[in-house]
Amino acid sequence: MSRSLKKIRFGAFQSSRNNVGFYTKKILPCLLDLAMTRPELGSHRRQLLSGVTGEILEIGFGTGANLPYYPKHVKEITAIDSNAGMTPFVQRRMKARGVQVKHLEADAHALPFPENAFDTIVTTWTLCSVENLDRVLHEISRVLRPGGKFYFLEHGRSPEGRVFRLQRLLNPLNRTVAGGCELTREISTQVKLAGFELERLENFYIEKFPRTHGYMFQGWARKSP
Ligand SMILES: C[S@@+](CC[C@H](N)C(=O)[O-])C[C@H]1O[C@@H](n2cnc3c(N)ncnc32)[C@H](O)[C@@H]1O
């Protein structure tokens, strides 16, 4: 291949990588913030978070949409997200709500915390988009203290055959535009398989969401004491 052709190809590769970076770091956080602060999600966030106590870790913090819904007694949490583009949103929301957030850019597949470090771990609309769900659940179990609680509010595989077929059809496109989001994960089954004791589970379709994206798994599971 001639040197000039190589240059053009390399240039095209670099610019497409930059576009991915620009989309992920600048556009995606704005879109995510718009989608995830929709009022119809608020009551579910509030209900989930009403029981959280102690040292709290939230994984996949996004733009901090849960912050307004933490109960008043929560003054400080630790939060991680793999996308640094979320940070400006988090800073704004943290000031407005008055909760101290130790916010780290980190990967849920390798949490930068020692074993048994937290009393409570929270994920909302996050387990759909991690690459290896088993690995992440293993990490959650590792950093949760024995007897600690894992609270989740996640979407996934619908039990209706017609909806599930549509979810499978939409999955490739959805992954591409929505930051790797998978539509067909069986969240509660995976949580149990990871060794947690499932103590509460509610399944429902979230209001005003397409059924393909709105079948929810909400509840908590305990790490064996
Ligand atoms: C759909 S958003 C949900 C954000 C927030 N939890 C909420 O309820 O609005 C999913 C978030 O998970 C984050 N995420 C995806 N994979 C991750 C990983 N491996 N480690 C940490 N965060 C991750 C994304 O960057 C994104 O902010």
Ligand as a Chemical Component Dictionary entry (heavy atoms), coordinates in Angstrom:
data_LIG
# 
_chem_comp.id                   LIG 
_chem_comp.type                 NON-POLYMER 
_chem_comp.pdbx_formal_charge   0 
_chem_comp.three_letter_code    LIG 
# 
loop_
_chem_comp_atom.comp_id 
_chem_comp_atom.atom_id 
_chem_comp_atom.alt_atom_id 
_chem_comp_atom.type_symbol 
_chem_comp_atom.charge 
_chem_comp_atom.model_Cartn_x 
_chem_comp_atom.model_Cartn_y 
_chem_comp_atom.model_Cartn_z 
_chem_comp_atom.pdbx_ordinal 
LIG C1  C1  C 0  -28.343 4.091  31.411 1  
LIG S1  S1  S 1  -27.102 4.802  32.371 2  
LIG C2  C2  C 0  -27.870 4.898  33.955 3  
LIG C3  C3  C 0  -27.325 5.978  34.815 4  
LIG C4  C4  C 0  -27.916 6.083  36.234 5  
LIG N1  N1  N 0  -27.657 4.894  36.999 6  
LIG C5  C5  C 0  -29.389 6.393  36.220 7  
LIG O1  O1  O 0  -30.168 5.658  36.821 8  
LIG O2  O2  O -1 -29.751 7.406  35.603 9  
LIG C6  C6  C 0  -25.866 3.537  32.571 10 
LIG C7  C7  C 0  -24.582 4.048  33.186 11 
LIG O3  O3  O 0  -23.711 2.947  33.446 12 
LIG C8  C8  C 0  -22.386 3.337  33.116 13 
LIG N2  N2  N 0  -21.580 2.141  32.860 14 
LIG C9  C9  C 0  -21.702 1.270  31.827 15 
LIG N3  N3  N 0  -20.768 0.305  31.904 16 
LIG C10 C10 C 0  -20.038 0.576  33.016 17 
LIG C11 C11 C 0  -18.928 -0.048 33.644 18 
LIG N4  N4  N 0  -18.381 -1.159 33.122 19 
LIG N5  N5  N 0  -18.425 0.501  34.757 20 
LIG C12 C12 C 0  -18.972 1.623  35.285 21 
LIG N6  N6  N 0  -20.019 2.266  34.759 22 
LIG C13 C13 C 0  -20.560 1.749  33.630 23 
LIG C14 C14 C 0  -22.565 4.226  31.884 24 
LIG O4  O4  O 0  -21.458 5.063  31.654 25 
LIG C15 C15 C 0  -23.828 5.010  32.266 26 
LIG O5  O5  O 0  -23.532 6.185  32.946 27 
# 
loop_
_chem_comp_bond.comp_id 
_chem_comp_bond.atom_id_1 
_chem_comp_bond.atom_id_2 
_chem_comp_bond.value_order 
_chem_comp_bond.pdbx_ordinal 
LIG C1  S1  SING 1  
LIG S1  C2  SING 2  
LIG S1  C6  SING 3  
LIG C2  C3  SING 4  
LIG C3  C4  SING 5  
LIG C4  N1  SING 6  
LIG C4  C5  SING 7  
LIG C5  O1  DOUB 8  
LIG C5  O2  SING 9  
LIG C6  C7  SING 10 
LIG C7  O3  SING 11 
LIG C7  C15 SING 12 
LIG O3  C8  SING 13 
LIG C8  N2  SING 14 
LIG C8  C14 SING 15 
LIG N2  C9  SING 16 
LIG N2  C13 SING 17 
LIG C9  N3  DOUB 18 
LIG N3  C10 SING 19 
LIG C10 C11 SING 20 
LIG C10 C13 DOUB 21 
LIG C11 N4  SING 22 
LIG C11 N5  DOUB 23 
LIG N5  C12 SING 24 
LIG C12 N6  DOUB 25 
LIG N6  C13 SING 26 
LIG C14 O4  SING 27 
LIG C14 C15 SING 28 
LIG C15 O5  SING 29 
# 
